Amino acid sequence: MSEALITPEDRICVAGHRGMAGSAICRALQRAGYGSLLTPGREELDLRDAAAVEGWFATHRPTVVVLAAAKVGGIHANAAYPADFLLDNLKIETHVIENAWRHGARRLLFLGSSCIYPKFAAQPIREEALLTGALEPSNEWYAIAKIAGIKLCEALRQQHGFDAISLMPTNLYGPGDNYHPVNSHVLPALIRRFHEAAERGDECVSCWGTGTPLREFLHVDDLGEASLFALEHWKPDGPAGLSFLNVGTGVDLTIRELAEAVAAATGFAGTIEWDSSKPDGTPKKQLDVSRLAALGWRARIPLTEGLAATVADFRERLANGELRAV
């Protein structure tokens, strides 16, 4: 394997370090011996504030930047707050990426999302599918913002030689997830719903859609390790070379199968009904992860193992008062 492109002496800024993805990346960096982490919280730095971000970078001058901060949410949240999703994410991306470049950072890693790809992209989805078709309407605002971030990284590489790379993770889950009853993604929403149903002794749980869409799920600690691997070892081919890679397991399952797995993990013994009046979203979204695999990285945490640990994390946080009971 090639010599690492970052070193333990680097000052590494992780924007969004308290989020699920950012905290996993911090854990991976710390396990690998990277101790000089800069982790400004919201109370210290509002990434939507251009002047504040410029001042922070001028003062701290990180040599490596990881941009894991974003406004995120599920189908309901995207539909309810389209302007927020677009404005907040565009501000965060442009402020952090531009200032990383202007203030001398040597490498930058931007986290995108698999929702950047067309709704009906050929499966499994290769990186070349970007901008080849219409997006899934239920999360297009978030997707458009993420595409802009990818393209900003590409533009800075081409015009200024800035070493900015991007990773496109599939659906994430794991410790630190958002279990909001309305605004969370599908897997944490299912965990909360089935846990509460089991606690009440309900006979039935109703789930959105038909249960037929296919989805791929990656444990967030696998994303942390993939991010570390990319920072240390992946160098795109020249300024105009492909500068973003898919990250996932390469394995998907139906939402119905996922719901049944969550029901089993939470101890729910009732029946599951499907509300087909609610949207399904993209029918299938499975990433082609062959490029990252060819470089030497593959996901290691199976869904059954990761799901059990995630349910335990949810219950611990609920018992500790970190989550609202309803």
C-alpha positions as CSV (number, residue, x, y, z in Angstrom):
1,M,0.0,0.0,0.0
2,S,1.2,3.5,-0.8
3,E,2.6,5.9,1.8
4,A,-0.1,7.6,3.8
5,L,-1.2,11.0,2.4
6,I,-1.9,12.4,5.9
7,T,0.3,12.2,9.0
8,P,-0.3,12.2,12.8
9,E,1.3,15.7,12.8
10,D,-1.6,17.1,10.7
11,R,-4.1,19.4,12.3
12,I,-7.3,17.7,11.2
13,C,-10.6,19.7,11.4
14,V,-13.7,17.5,11.5
15,A,-16.7,19.7,10.9
16,G,-19.8,18.0,12.2
17,H,-17.9,16.0,14.8
18,R,-21.0,15.5,17.0
19,G,-23.1,14.0,14.3
20,M,-23.3,10.3,13.6
21,A,-20.9,10.4,10.6
22,G,-18.5,12.9,12.1
23,S,-18.2,11.2,15.4
24,A,-17.5,7.9,13.7
25,I,-14.7,9.6,11.6
26,C,-13.2,11.0,14.8
27,R,-13.2,7.6,16.4
28,A,-11.5,6.1,13.4
29,L,-8.8,8.9,13.3
30,Q,-8.2,8.5,17.0
31,R,-7.8,4.7,16.8
32,A,-5.2,5.3,14.1
33,G,-3.2,7.7,16.2
34,Y,-4.3,11.0,14.9
35,G,-4.5,13.1,18.0
36,S,-4.5,16.7,16.7
37,L,-8.2,17.0,15.9
38,L,-10.0,20.3,15.7
39,T,-13.7,19.9,16.5
40,P,-15.5,23.2,16.7
41,G,-19.1,22.8,18.0
42,R,-22.1,24.9,17.0
43,E,-21.7,27.0,20.1
44,E,-18.3,28.0,18.9
45,L,-18.8,28.1,15.1
46,D,-22.0,28.4,13.1
47,L,-20.9,27.0,9.7
48,R,-23.7,28.9,8.0
49,D,-22.0,32.2,9.0
50,A,-19.5,33.2,6.3
51,A,-17.6,35.7,8.4
52,A,-17.4,33.3,11.4
53,V,-16.1,30.5,9.3
54,E,-13.5,32.7,7.5
55,G,-12.3,33.9,10.9
56,W,-12.0,30.4,12.4
57,F,-10.0,29.1,9.5
58,A,-7.7,32.2,9.5
59,T,-7.0,31.5,13.2
60,H,-6.7,27.7,13.3
61,R,-5.4,26.9,9.8
62,P,-6.1,23.1,9.7
63,T,-3.9,21.2,7.3
64,V,-6.6,18.5,6.7
65,V,-10.4,19.1,6.7
66,V,-13.2,16.6,6.9
67,L,-16.7,18.1,6.1
68,A,-19.2,15.8,7.7
69,A,-21.6,18.6,8.8
70,A,-25.0,18.8,7.1
71,K,-28.7,19.4,7.7
72,V,-30.1,15.9,7.2
73,G,-33.5,14.2,7.5
74,G,-35.9,11.7,6.0
75,I,-38.7,12.1,3.4
76,H,-41.0,14.1,5.7
77,A,-38.3,16.6,6.7
78,N,-37.2,17.1,3.1
79,A,-40.8,17.8,2.1
80,A,-41.5,20.1,5.0
81,Y,-38.3,22.2,4.9
82,P,-37.1,22.3,1.3
83,A,-35.6,25.8,1.5
84,D,-33.8,25.0,4.8
85,F,-32.3,21.9,3.3
86,L,-31.0,23.7,0.3
87,L,-29.9,27.0,1.9
88,D,-28.3,25.5,5.0
89,N,-26.3,22.8,3.2
90,L,-25.2,25.2,0.4
91,K,-23.9,27.6,3.0
92,I,-22.1,25.0,5.1
93,E,-20.4,23.5,2.0
94,T,-19.3,26.7,0.3
95,H,-18.0,28.3,3.5
96,V,-16.0,25.3,4.7
97,I,-14.6,24.1,1.3
98,E,-13.7,27.6,0.1
99,N,-12.0,28.6,3.4
100,A,-10.1,25.3,3.6
101,W,-8.7,26.0,0.2
102,R,-8.0,29.7,0.8
103,H,-6.3,29.1,4.2
104,G,-3.9,26.4,3.0
105,A,-5.4,23.0,3.9
106,R,-3.6,20.3,2.1
107,R,-6.4,17.8,1.8
108,L,-10.2,17.9,2.2
109,L,-12.7,15.1,2.4
110,F,-16.4,16.0,1.7
111,L,-19.2,13.6,2.6
112,G,-21.9,13.4,0.0
113,S,-24.8,11.0,-0.2
114,S,-26.1,8.3,-2.5
115,C,-29.2,10.4,-3.0
116,I,-27.2,12.4,-5.5
117,Y,-27.9,9.8,-8.2
118,P,-30.9,9.7,-10.5
119,K,-34.1,8.0,-9.3
120,F,-33.9,5.4,-12.1
121,A,-30.2,5.0,-12.4
122,A,-29.0,1.6,-13.6
123,Q,-28.3,-0.7,-10.7
124,P,-25.9,-1.1,-9.0
125,I,-25.1,2.6,-9.3
126,R,-21.7,3.6,-10.6
127,E,-20.2,7.0,-10.0
128,E,-20.7,7.9,-13.7
129,A,-24.4,8.0,-13.2
130,L,-24.2,11.4,-11.6
131,L,-26.3,14.0,-13.5
132,T,-27.6,11.5,-16.0
133,G,-31.3,11.7,-15.0
134,A,-33.9,13.2,-12.8
135,L,-33.5,13.0,-9.0
136,E,-35.9,11.4,-6.5
137,P,-38.4,14.3,-5.7
138,S,-38.7,13.3,-2.1
139,N,-35.1,14.4,-1.3
140,E,-34.1,16.5,-4.3
141,W,-33.3,19.6,-2.2
142,Y,-30.7,17.8,-0.1
143,A,-29.4,16.0,-3.2
144,I,-28.9,19.2,-5.2
145,A,-26.9,20.7,-2.3
146,K,-24.7,17.7,-2.1
147,I,-24.1,17.7,-5.9
148,A,-23.1,21.3,-5.6
149,G,-20.5,20.3,-2.9
150,I,-19.1,17.6,-5.0
151,K,-18.8,19.9,-8.0
152,L,-17.2,22.6,-5.9
153,C,-14.5,20.2,-4.9
154,E,-14.0,19.1,-8.5
155,A,-13.8,22.7,-9.7
156,L,-11.2,23.6,-7.1
157,R,-9.2,20.6,-8.1
158,Q,-9.3,21.5,-11.7
159,Q,-8.7,25.2,-11.5
160,H,-6.5,25.5,-8.4
161,G,-5.1,22.0,-7.8
162,F,-6.8,21.8,-4.4
163,D,-6.7,18.2,-3.1
164,A,-10.4,17.8,-2.4
165,I,-12.0,14.4,-2.5
166,S,-15.5,13.2,-1.8
167,L,-17.2,10.0,-0.6
168,M,-20.8,9.0,-1.4
169,P,-22.0,6.8,1.5
170,T,-25.2,4.7,1.2
171,N,-27.8,4.8,3.9
172,L,-26.0,5.1,7.3
173,Y,-27.0,3.7,10.7
174,G,-25.4,3.2,14.0
175,P,-24.5,4.9,17.3
176,G,-25.5,8.6,17.5
177,D,-28.3,8.4,15.0
178,N,-31.3,10.7,15.0
179,Y,-34.4,8.9,16.3
180,H,-36.9,11.7,16.0
181,P,-40.4,10.3,15.6
182,V,-41.0,12.3,12.4
183,N,-37.8,13.7,10.9
184,S,-35.5,10.7,11.1
185,H,-34.4,8.4,8.3
186,V,-36.0,5.0,7.8
187,L,-33.9,2.7,9.9
188,P,-33.8,4.8,13.1
189,A,-37.5,5.6,12.6
190,L,-38.3,1.9,12.5
191,I,-36.2,1.2,15.5
192,R,-38.1,3.8,17.6
193,R,-41.5,2.7,16.2
194,F,-41.0,-1.0,16.9
195,H,-39.4,-0.4,20.3
196,E,-42.3,1.7,21.5
197,A,-44.8,-0.7,20.0
198,A,-43.1,-3.6,21.9
199,E,-43.1,-1.6,25.1
200,R,-46.8,-0.9,24.8
201,G,-47.6,-4.4,23.7
202,D,-49.2,-3.3,20.5
203,E,-50.6,-6.0,18.1
204,C,-49.8,-4.1,14.9
205,V,-47.3,-1.5,13.5
206,S,-48.1,0.5,10.4
207,C,-45.2,1.4,8.1
208,W,-45.0,3.9,5.2
209,G,-45.2,2.6,1.6
210,T,-45.4,-0.8,0.2
211,G,-42.3,-2.3,1.7
212,T,-40.9,-3.2,-1.7
213,P,-38.2,-0.6,-2.3
214,L,-34.6,-2.0,-2.0
215,R,-32.1,-0.2,0.2
216,E,-28.5,-0.7,1.2
217,F,-27.3,0.1,4.8
218,L,-23.8,0.8,6.0
219,H,-22.8,0.9,9.6
220,V,-21.4,4.3,10.4
221,D,-18.2,2.9,11.9
222,D,-17.5,1.3,8.5
223,L,-17.9,4.8,7.0
224,G,-15.4,6.1,9.6
225,E,-12.8,3.5,8.5
226,A,-13.5,4.2,4.8
227,S,-13.0,7.9,5.4
228,L,-9.7,7.3,7.1
229,F,-8.7,4.9,4.3
230,A,-9.5,7.5,1.6
231,L,-7.7,10.3,3.4
232,E,-4.6,8.1,3.9
233,H,-4.4,6.3,0.6
234,W,-6.6,7.6,-2.2
235,K,-5.2,10.1,-4.7
236,P,-7.4,10.8,-7.7
237,D,-5.7,10.6,-11.2
238,G,-4.8,14.2,-12.0
239,P,-6.9,17.4,-11.5
240,A,-9.6,16.2,-13.9
241,G,-9.8,12.6,-12.7
242,L,-12.7,11.1,-10.8
243,S,-12.7,12.7,-7.3
244,F,-15.6,11.0,-5.6
245,L,-16.2,7.3,-4.7
246,N,-19.2,5.3,-3.5
247,V,-19.1,3.8,-0.1
248,G,-21.4,0.9,0.9
249,T,-21.7,-2.8,1.4
250,G,-22.8,-3.6,-2.1
251,V,-25.7,-5.6,-0.6
252,D,-29.3,-4.4,-0.4
253,L,-32.7,-5.7,1.1
254,T,-36.3,-4.7,0.9
255,I,-37.8,-2.2,3.4
256,R,-40.2,-5.0,4.3
257,E,-37.2,-7.3,5.2
258,L,-35.6,-4.4,7.1
259,A,-38.8,-3.8,9.1
260,E,-39.0,-7.5,9.9
261,A,-35.4,-7.5,11.1
262,V,-36.0,-4.4,13.3
263,A,-39.1,-6.0,14.7
264,A,-37.0,-9.1,15.7
265,A,-34.2,-7.0,17.1
266,T,-36.6,-4.9,19.3
267,G,-38.7,-7.9,20.5
268,F,-41.9,-6.8,18.7
269,A,-44.1,-9.9,18.2
270,G,-47.1,-8.3,16.4
271,T,-48.0,-7.9,12.8
272,I,-46.8,-5.2,10.3
273,E,-49.1,-3.4,8.0
274,W,-48.1,-1.3,5.0
275,D,-49.7,2.1,4.2
276,S,-49.4,2.3,0.4
277,S,-50.9,5.8,0.4
278,K,-47.5,7.0,1.7
279,P,-44.5,7.5,-0.7
280,D,-42.0,4.7,-1.3
281,G,-39.2,6.9,-2.6
282,T,-36.6,5.5,-5.0
283,P,-37.5,1.9,-6.0
284,K,-34.0,0.6,-5.7
285,K,-30.7,2.2,-4.6
286,Q,-27.7,-0.1,-4.5
287,L,-24.2,1.3,-5.0
288,D,-21.5,-0.1,-7.1
289,V,-18.6,-0.1,-4.6
290,S,-16.1,-1.8,-6.9
291,R,-13.7,1.2,-7.2
292,L,-13.2,1.5,-3.4
293,A,-12.9,-2.3,-3.2
294,A,-10.2,-2.3,-5.9
295,L,-8.2,0.2,-3.8
296,G,-8.3,-2.3,-0.9
297,W,-11.3,-1.3,1.3
298,R,-14.5,-3.2,2.1
299,A,-17.2,-2.9,4.7
300,R,-16.9,-5.3,7.6
301,I,-19.9,-5.0,9.9
302,P,-22.9,-7.2,8.9
303,L,-26.4,-5.7,9.2
304,T,-27.5,-8.2,11.9
305,E,-24.6,-7.4,14.1
306,G,-24.8,-3.7,13.5
307,L,-28.6,-3.6,14.0
308,A,-28.4,-5.3,17.4
309,A,-25.8,-2.8,18.6
310,T,-27.8,0.1,17.3
311,V,-31.0,-1.0,19.1
312,A,-28.9,-1.3,22.3
313,D,-27.5,2.3,21.7
314,F,-31.0,3.6,21.2
315,R,-32.3,2.0,24.4
316,E,-29.3,3.3,26.4
317,R,-29.8,6.8,25.1
318,L,-33.5,6.7,25.9
319,A,-32.9,5.4,29.4
320,N,-30.3,8.1,30.0
321,G,-32.8,10.8,29.0
322,E,-30.9,11.8,25.9
323,L,-34.0,11.2,23.7
324,R,-37.6,12.2,24.2
325,A,-39.9,9.4,25.2
326,V,-42.4,10.3,22.6
